[in-house]
Each structure stands twice: as C-alpha cells, then as structure tokens.
Amino acid sequence: MNRNELINMIETGTTHVRNFLRECESSASAPGTHDNWNNKDAVGHIIGWMNYSIDKLTCIKLGTKQSDEYSQVTSLGEINLILYDKSKNKNIEQVESEYIKAMGDYFGVISLYSNDDLNKDTFETGFKMELWRYMLMDTVIHPLQHVLYQDLKANEFGKLKSVLVSTKEIFERYSANNGGYALSEFEVDRDEYQKKLGVIQKEFSDCQEMTEFVKANIKGNS
C-alpha cells in the first residue's frame, strides 16, 4: 500500500459520507436522540472519532502528548455521549463543514508518514494491524458502517446497495471474508434488523455485495 492508493480509497469513502448527509436532509433534520441518531448525528460521531484518530496519529509521529479530552471516561458509551452532545445542536451545513475540515486534517496526518510506515504494524494505535489499514478503518470503514446502518434502519435498501457496490474493492482490501461489513457495534442481531436482512436476502439475491452484507450480519451466518 502507498499513500496515493490510500488517499484514493479515502476520497471514495468521503464522497459517500457527504452524499449521505446531503441526500437525506429531511431525515437528518428530524430530531435525533442519544439512543436513536439521525443522519446528522451519525456524521457528527464520525467527525469526533476521526479527530481522535488525527490527534493520536499526530502524537505518535511527533512524540507530543495526546489530548486528555477523554482521559476521564471509562467506556465507549461515555465517549459517544460526549460526541453526540457536541454536534446535536449544529445544522447540516456546520456538520458538513467540520467533516470536510477533518478530512483535510487527516490527509495532513497521512503526509507525515512514509509509504514504508504505512505498511508497518508496530505503531501504538491500539490495533494490531498495518498503519494504512488503521487509517482506512477510521476514515472509510467505520464511517461507511454508520451509513450502511442508517440506510438499513430507514429501509433505504437501494441506497445501501449503491454504497456496497461502489465500495466493494475497498472493503475487500480492508479485510478478508468481508469482515468490514459486520455491523457488530450496532446490535443488528435485534429482531427488527434480522427481519430487514431477511427482506434484503430475498429481494436482492442476485446482488453479490448485498448477499455478502447479509451473510456478515444475519444470525447464524456471521
């Protein structure tokens, strides 16, 4: 993997996240809650985790002290609540602007690392994987998992299919056996989501990407 390849994949992911925010403005404007995010909330969450990754990677490379913003929290849920509270009162334009800025900052962080660095798995990111894979996780895989989940929640199966088809190669590059499709942190093992996956399984049986997505998330097949 080299920086140009990585940046090209990230730019593809960025396009889908921005389209998700723009094309669903009515949904994104509807009130969300901490337990039931709307589209704007989801992108606010994505921005928060990208900024956390930017801070971590900058400190790793430059040897500086990482921000202590989350040093007192004891769970992932607490961090998610902080991120939700930060963005819940912002409008779509503000969230999109912050997302674009975060992406620019992330590209700046990537420029700090050489192509050789990107292929090492020895950096203290908290994940035992090559650096490029960690960067791809925070900029594309994790964000698109949120997009896929929101589309699944809203029964927007056509949009879900469009994202899967156009990002197939990125997910395949990220992990074997389409592991990136697994929405494990979203609790899609709940009955309402298993029913949705069953509908997709029947209605999109001719689409390999949709079939693989269902396989990664339906009970007994993940």
PyMOL commands that set and color helices and strands:
alter all, ss='L'
color gray80, all
select helices_A, chain A and resi 3-23+25-29+39-62+76-87+92-110+115-118+131-153+157-166+168-174+176-181+184-186+191-203+208-217
alter helices_A, ss='H'
color red, helices_A
deselect
rebuild
show_as cartoon
